Amino acid sequence: MKIILIGIQGSGKSTQGNLLSKQLDIPYLSSGHIFRDLAKEKTPLGRYVKETMNAGYLISDEKTLEIVSEYLSREEYVNGYILDGFPRTVPQAKEFENGINAVFYLKVSDKEALWRIAGRSETEAREDDTLKAIIKRINLFHEKTEPVIDFYRTKGVLHEVDGEKSIEEIHKEITSKLS
């Protein structure tokens, strides 16, 4: 099973991704985690990723596709995966067909997303969680990623979920749509 979770930062993608991973026994992969790990590396790619993310911008489509495809070619993803934070643009979605079974859009308001991000503990907070960068990513989500939702809707694999419900209610709705 190949599942994509889409939603604005703070919508609960990683929470639901981890729950689904345990339930379905398939790995959960966040493009954000991949990029944050790369940003720690003292390499030209690492510096590029760090500077781009800290400024609140998206990594280029070409570079993102290359990095995510490389990860998904690993043996642990051969039987499926839950992917969070990718694709973020229509060109990425078109290039990345990859036999996706279902796409879940966790819909939350900008206000709710900001509230959730502001409520993260210091251990959960990230280096790129500055207010300026968060607002930039929210605006980029509306500009670049919302068209991806329509792309998957036309493909017939999109499921919209009210991401402002409880964690348990959201998980129950996702699993019911998977069966």
Buried (B, 14 or more C-beta within 10 A) or exposed (E): BBBBBBBBBBBBBBBBBBBBBEEBEBBBBBBBEBBBEBBEEEEEEBEBBBEBBBEBEBBEBEBBBEBBEEBBEEEEBEEBBBBBBBBBBBBBBEBBEEEBEBBBBBBBEBEBBBEBBEEEEEEEEBEBBBEEBBEBBBEBBEEBBBEBBEBBBEEEBBBBBEBBBEEEEBBEBBBEEBE
